[in-house]
Amino acid sequence: MDWSRWRQEFPSAERVVHMNHAGISPLPRCVAAALRTFADEGLLLDRHVYQRWEARAEAVRGAAARLIGARAHEVAFVRNTSEGLSLVASGLPWQAGDNVVAVADEYPSNVYPWFGLRRFGVETRLLVRRQLRVTATDIAAAIDDRTRAVALSAVDWQSGFRADLAAVSEVCRARDALLVVDGIQSVGALAIDVAACGPDVLAAGGHKWLLAPEGCGLLYVSDRVVERIHPVVLGWKSVEDADTYLPYHFHLRRDAARFEAGSAPHLGIHALGAAIDLLIAIGPAAVEARVLEITDQLADGLRQLGATILSPRGPAERSAILTFAFGDTPSLHQALTEAGIVVRQRLGGIRLAPHFYNDASDIARVLDVVRRFRDRA
């Protein structure tokens, strides 16, 4: 594949080496164009524009479903990962003495919604990672007959460890516990098929690997569990036949869109749709192969310079996130920043998070800065 073609979508690549897609991504040209198109339509606001926006939203819902291996009616639009996970945590029927199994040092988006259940007498059990890993065996050991949900990241935000969702899903189903996945560090970078790997719920904001702006993301809720989760935020769109305003008819939707209470965030949906179309055009499998190739090359080069790779890098557990340690981390971070390389400090080291459009020149710039940092030290 000619990756230089796709690199042209990112004018930011002419100015900086962006390796912080695990934090926030620069926008591709197609997404900026979608935002301008929406704004232009809003300036005119002809009598058919809202119907076009609604039709576009349904097309984006279908594209998002294809991207993650779901069915369109299992996908809802949310503002961000936190909102999606909170809707699920707050909507499940809890009883005092129930518990949730989560993971210590997870990003707070997949912890605080469960901590909020303390007022109902629900315990959140935090598993400690062993060598930065959490396995299905670890989770099975923590589950008991009062476990109602397991909250897990598909990819860890600091180390990049990639969980075996299929194995964890088997454990959860055997114990009738929901598997609720924070997918923000996975969707857009790695190929994921929710029908195959089996999470009950997956939430992913759009502003990281999905290459969209902040403010619009995805919530997948499987048909298996959608009616077990009561929508705690309600509005005119929560019900079937939402365009019939009167008389009132409180028949809640039976699909994931029951969690969309009111008017859709059409601006965000337009932007997210353009980003998803880009990822589908390239192909999720091709994107995954590319980001793994880049992180493998970075890992090999860093090892040769004497760096310690902190991220688990086994064939089934590696991801688009690579964290390494080398000397004084704040000083190295400053050196990389001054060289126009955008990274973050994590786990006492430097986190690299490249995407498919990063290339050999970007890899060389990172390694060159680390080399010069070593030589000065």
C-alpha positions in Angstrom: 0.0 0.0 0.0 1.1 3.5 -0.8 1.0 5.0 2.7 2.3 8.4 1.5 -1.1 8.9 -0.1 -2.8 8.7 3.3 -0.1 10.7 5.0 -1.1 13.6 2.8 -4.4 13.7 4.7 -2.5 15.0 7.7 -1.0 18.5 7.2 0.2 18.3 10.8 2.8 15.8 9.7 4.7 18.6 7.8 5.3 20.4 11.1 5.5 17.8 13.9 6.0 14.1 14.5 2.7 13.3 16.3 3.1 10.2 18.5 0.3 10.9 20.9 -2.7 9.4 19.3 -3.4 7.7 22.6 -4.1 11.2 23.8 -5.6 13.2 21.0 -5.2 13.1 17.3 -4.7 15.8 14.6 -7.6 15.9 12.2 -7.3 14.6 8.7 -8.3 16.9 5.8 -11.4 14.9 5.1 -12.7 15.5 8.7 -12.0 19.2 8.5 -13.9 19.2 5.1 -16.9 17.5 6.7 -17.0 20.2 9.4 -16.9 22.9 6.8 -19.7 21.3 4.8 -21.9 21.0 7.9 -21.2 24.7 8.7 -22.1 25.7 5.2 -25.3 23.8 5.3 -26.1 25.4 8.6 -25.7 28.9 7.1 -28.4 28.2 4.6 -30.6 25.8 6.7 -33.0 24.9 3.8 -36.1 23.0 4.7 -34.6 19.6 3.9 -31.3 20.0 5.8 -32.4 18.3 9.0 -33.7 15.2 7.1 -30.3 15.1 5.4 -28.5 15.3 8.7 -30.6 12.6 10.2 -30.0 10.4 7.1 -26.2 11.0 7.4 -26.3 10.1 11.1 -27.9 6.7 10.2 -25.3 6.2 7.5 -22.5 6.9 10.0 -24.1 4.5 12.5 -24.0 1.8 9.9 -20.3 2.6 9.0 -19.4 2.5 12.7 -21.0 -0.8 13.1 -19.1 -2.2 10.1 -15.9 -0.9 11.6 -16.3 -2.9 14.8 -18.2 -5.9 13.6 -21.6 -4.9 15.1 -25.0 -4.4 13.7 -26.2 -0.8 13.2 -29.0 -1.1 15.8 -26.4 -2.0 18.4 -24.6 1.3 18.1 -25.4 4.6 19.8 -23.7 8.0 19.6 -22.3 9.4 22.9 -20.2 12.4 23.6 -17.3 10.4 24.9 -16.2 7.1 26.6 -17.0 8.3 30.1 -20.6 9.1 29.1 -21.1 5.7 27.4 -19.7 3.7 30.4 -21.6 5.9 32.9 -24.9 5.2 31.0 -24.3 1.5 31.4 -23.1 1.6 35.0 -26.1 3.7 36.1 -28.6 1.8 34.0 -28.0 -1.7 35.4 -30.2 -3.1 38.2 -28.0 -3.2 41.3 -28.5 -4.6 44.8 -26.5 -4.0 47.9 -23.7 -6.6 48.0 -23.2 -6.8 44.3 -19.7 -6.1 42.9 -17.9 -5.1 39.8 -14.4 -6.4 38.9 -12.2 -3.7 37.4 -8.5 -3.1 37.1 -6.1 -0.9 39.2 -4.4 1.9 37.4 -7.0 1.9 34.6 -7.9 5.3 33.1 -10.6 6.8 35.4 -13.2 6.7 32.6 -13.7 2.9 33.4 -13.4 3.2 37.2 -15.3 6.3 38.4 -18.7 5.1 36.9 -18.4 2.0 39.0 -17.2 3.9 42.1 -20.4 5.9 41.8 -22.3 2.8 42.6 -21.0 2.8 46.2 -24.2 4.6 47.2 -26.1 1.5 46.3 -23.8 -0.7 48.4 -21.9 -2.0 45.3 -18.2 -2.9 45.6 -15.6 -2.2 43.0 -12.8 -4.8 43.1 -9.6 -3.5 41.5 -7.3 -6.2 40.2 -3.6 -5.5 40.4 -1.8 -6.0 37.1 1.0 -8.6 37.2 3.9 -7.5 34.9 1.5 -4.9 33.4 -0.9 -7.7 32.3 -4.4 -8.8 33.3 -5.5 -12.2 32.0 -8.8 -14.1 31.9 -7.4 -16.3 34.7 -6.9 -13.3 36.9 -10.4 -12.1 36.2 -11.9 -15.6 36.8 -10.3 -15.7 40.2 -11.8 -12.3 41.2 -15.4 -13.1 40.1 -18.0 -14.6 42.5 -21.7 -15.1 42.4 -22.4 -11.4 43.2 -20.3 -10.1 40.3 -22.5 -8.3 37.9 -20.0 -6.8 35.6 -16.3 -6.9 34.6 -14.9 -3.5 33.4 -11.8 -3.8 31.3 -9.8 -1.7 28.7 -9.2 -3.4 25.4 -5.8 -1.8 25.4 -4.2 -0.2 28.4 -3.6 3.5 28.2 -0.2 3.5 29.7 1.5 0.2 28.7 -0.4 -0.7 25.5 -1.2 -4.2 26.8 -3.9 -5.7 24.6 -6.4 -7.8 26.6 -7.7 -11.1 25.3 -11.3 -10.0 25.1 -12.5 -13.4 23.7 -11.1 -15.3 26.7 -12.4 -12.8 29.2 -15.8 -12.9 27.5 -16.0 -16.7 28.0 -15.3 -16.3 31.7 -17.9 -13.6 32.0 -20.6 -15.4 30.2 -20.0 -18.6 32.3 -20.7 -16.5 35.4 -23.4 -14.3 33.9 -21.4 -11.1 34.4 -21.4 -8.4 31.7 -18.1 -7.6 30.0 -18.0 -3.8 29.7 -15.0 -2.6 27.6 -13.3 0.7 27.3 -12.3 0.6 23.7 -10.9 4.0 23.1 -7.3 2.8 22.9 -8.2 0.1 20.4 -11.0 1.2 18.0 -9.4 2.9 15.0 -6.0 1.5 15.5 -6.6 -2.2 15.8 -9.1 -4.4 14.0 -11.9 -5.4 16.4 -14.9 -7.7 15.8 -17.3 -7.4 18.7 -19.3 -10.3 17.4 -16.3 -12.6 17.5 -14.6 -11.4 20.7 -17.8 -11.0 22.6 -18.0 -7.9 24.8 -21.5 -7.0 25.9 -20.7 -3.3 25.9 -17.9 -1.3 24.3 -17.5 2.5 24.4 -15.0 4.6 22.5 -14.6 8.3 22.2 -13.7 9.6 18.7 -10.8 11.9 19.4 -7.9 9.4 19.7 -7.4 6.6 17.2 -10.7 7.3 15.4 -9.2 10.6 14.2 -12.3 12.7 15.0 -12.7 15.8 17.2 -13.7 15.6 20.8 -17.4 15.5 21.5 -18.7 12.4 19.7 -18.0 8.7 20.1 -19.6 5.3 20.0 -21.4 3.1 22.4 -21.9 -0.6 21.3 -24.5 -2.5 23.3 -25.2 -6.1 22.3 -28.7 -7.3 21.7 -28.0 -9.8 24.4 -28.0 -7.2 27.1 -29.6 -4.0 25.8 -32.9 -4.4 27.6 -31.1 -5.2 30.9 -29.8 -1.6 30.9 -32.3 1.1 31.7 -31.7 4.5 30.1 -31.2 6.9 33.0 -31.2 9.9 30.7 -34.5 10.2 28.9 -35.9 12.4 26.2 -38.1 12.6 23.1 -35.8 10.2 21.2 -35.7 7.5 23.9 -39.0 6.0 22.7 -40.2 4.2 19.6 -41.9 6.3 17.0 -40.2 9.4 18.4 -41.6 11.7 15.7 -45.1 11.2 17.2 -45.0 13.7 20.0 -48.6 13.5 21.2 -50.3 11.7 22.8 -47.4 10.5 25.0 -46.4 6.9 24.5 -43.7 5.7 26.8 -42.5 2.7 24.9 -38.7 2.7 25.2 -36.7 1.8 22.1 -35.3 -1.8 22.2 -32.0 -1.0 20.5 -28.9 0.9 21.5 -30.4 4.2 20.3 -32.5 4.1 23.5 -29.5 5.8 25.1 -29.7 8.8 22.7 -32.1 11.0 24.7 -32.5 14.0 22.4 -31.4 15.7 19.3 -28.3 14.2 17.8 -24.8 15.9 17.9 -24.9 16.2 14.1 -21.7 18.3 13.8 -19.8 15.7 15.7 -21.4 12.8 13.7 -20.4 14.5 10.4 -16.8 14.7 11.6 -16.8 11.2 13.0 -18.4 9.8 9.9 -15.6 11.2 7.7 -13.0 9.7 9.9 -14.6 6.3 9.9 -15.0 6.4 6.2 -11.2 7.1 5.9 -10.4 4.1 8.2 -12.8 1.8 6.3 -11.3 2.9 3.0 -7.8 1.9 4.2 -9.1 -1.2 5.9 -9.0 -2.0 9.7 -6.6 -5.0 9.1 -4.2 -2.9 7.1 -4.2 -0.1 9.7 -3.5 -2.6 12.5 -0.7 -4.2 10.5 0.8 -0.8 9.8 0.7 0.5 13.4 2.2 -2.8 14.7 5.0 -2.6 12.1 5.8 0.9 13.2 5.9 0.1 16.9 8.0 -3.0 16.2 10.5 -0.9 14.4 10.6 1.7 17.2 11.0 -1.0 19.8 13.9 -2.6 17.9 15.6 0.7 17.4 15.2 1.7 21.0 16.5 -1.6 22.3 19.6 -1.1 20.1 20.2 2.2 21.8 19.9 0.6 25.2 16.4 1.6 26.1 14.1 -0.6 28.2 10.8 -1.5 26.6 8.1 -1.4 29.3 5.2 -2.4 27.1 4.2 -6.1 26.8 5.2 -7.0 23.2 4.1 -10.6 22.8 2.4 -11.3 19.5 -1.1 -11.3 20.9 -0.7 -8.6 23.5 1.1 -5.7 21.6 -0.8 -2.7 20.3 -0.2 0.7 18.8 1.2 2.0 22.1 4.8 1.6 23.0 6.2 2.8 26.3 10.0 2.8 27.0 12.4 4.0 29.7 15.7 5.6 29.0 17.6 7.7 31.5 16.0 10.7 33.0 12.4 10.7 31.7 11.6 14.4 32.1 14.8 15.5 30.4 14.2 13.1 27.5 10.6 14.2 27.2 11.8 17.8 27.0 14.4 16.8 24.3 11.7 15.1 22.2 9.3 18.0 22.6 11.9 20.6 21.6 12.6 18.4 18.5 8.9 18.7 17.5 8.0 15.1 18.6 4.7 14.9 20.5 4.8 12.2 23.2 3.7 11.7 26.8 5.3 10.5 30.0 3.7 7.3 31.3 4.9 4.5 33.7 8.0 6.5 34.5 9.0 6.4 30.8 8.0 7.8 27.4 4.8 6.7 25.7 4.8 6.5 21.9 1.5 6.2 20.1 2.0 6.4 16.3 -0.8 5.9 13.7 -0.8 4.6 10.2 0.4 7.8 8.5 3.6 8.0 10.5 6.5 6.8 8.4 10.2 5.9 8.4 11.2 9.5 8.6 9.2 9.9 11.9 10.8 6.7 13.3 14.2 8.0 12.4 13.6 11.4 14.1 12.5 9.7 17.3 15.6 7.4 17.4 17.9 10.3 16.5 16.7 12.3 19.4 17.2 9.4 21.8 20.6 8.7 20.3 21.8 12.3 20.8 20.3 12.3 24.3 22.3 9.2 25.1 25.5 10.6 23.7 25.1 13.8 25.7 24.5 11.8 28.9 
